Amino acid sequence: MTDPDLLAGKTHAVFDAYGTLFDVHSAVARHADRLGAQADSLSELWRTKQLEYSWVHGLMGRYVGFWELTERALDFALAKHPDIDRSHRESLLDAYRALDAYGEVPGVLERLRKRGVKTVLFSNGNAAMLERAVTSADLADRLDAVLSVDPVQTFKTAPDAYRLVLDRLGVARSEVLFFSSNRWDIAGATAFGFDAVWVNRKGQPDEYPDLAPRAVVTSLDAVS
């Protein structure tokens, strides 16, 4: 790890789900041969709109479950890619329910638990969505808790979303080490007071210079 003291004093490792533990582009990748040359573009737009819709609804104070926003985002992405047959819609949604976990994830979670650190998934995803993803990736026995923002009816980066972690786990901010591949999520977690590790898998340029992560890694393998 870039900083050997990152886990010092930490009782809980809290992981974002989509993009951090689960590969959000694996749903489209499974059907890429049938979708054709626009498959990657479709996947990128699907993800972009999914996040945009969560931020817009959060700011409006009009909560809509993340799965419904995921469906709406796919509908928009398909409309923007008319060469892709809409008959693929249901198979894409089904694939999104069971996204691939990144290869290092099971081992990382197991090593953390052996060190006595609790492993927690914390996501904008609604409870049913997360249960399916965790089960299909065979992570249920490797996670001590799975938390959805559903109870607070808002999305990250709202402070109330991150506060849910403290309320549900009964821990202090200082006991949490937060991991996300999403730089905006790292900014939100840092603003809330968590020590945050940015999992920069794709070598993206930094953003939010006033809300720097505690560390930057390219893979969760660096965690333990």
C-alpha positions, 0 to 999 in steps of 0.5 A: 500500500502507498501508506503502511499506516492507512489501516492503523486504528481502522476497524472498518473498510467501507467499499463503494460497489459500482466501479469499485467492487463491481465492473459496471461495464461487464454487463455490456461486455458480455453482449458486445459481439451482438451489440456491435461497434457501438457497445463501448459507447453505449456502456459509457453513456449508460453509466454517465446517465445513471450517475447524472440522474442520481445527482439530479434527483438528490439535489431536487430532493426527489428520491427515485430508487437506483435500479429505476434510474439504471433502467432510465439511463439504459433507455436513454443510451439505447435511444442515442444509439439507434443502430443497437436493437432495443430487443437487447434491453432486458438481457443487458439489465439482467447482466447488470443485476449480476455484474462481474466483481474485479478479480482481486476483490474476493482475496482482498476482502478475505485478507482484511477480515483475517486482519480483524478489519470489518468489510462493508459494502456501501452503495447508492444501489437499492437493497434488492439490487445489491443483494443480487450483485453480492450473491452472484459475485459470491461475496456474501460470506466475505462482507460483514455488512451491505448498506444501501442509501435507501433508508435516507432517501438520497444519494452520495455525495449528500452528507446524510448518505455517508452518515448512514455508515456511522449510524448503522455500524456504530463507529466514529469517522476515524475508524472508517477507511473508505474506498471508491473508484469514483473521484466524486465519491472520494471528494464527498467522503473526504468532505464528510470526514472519512479517510478515503482511498481513491481506486484509480483503475483507469489512470484518470487525472485528479479532480477536486484538489481541495478534497484530496484522498488519503491515498491513490491506488490502481487496484484494491490489491494494494489494500492488504 
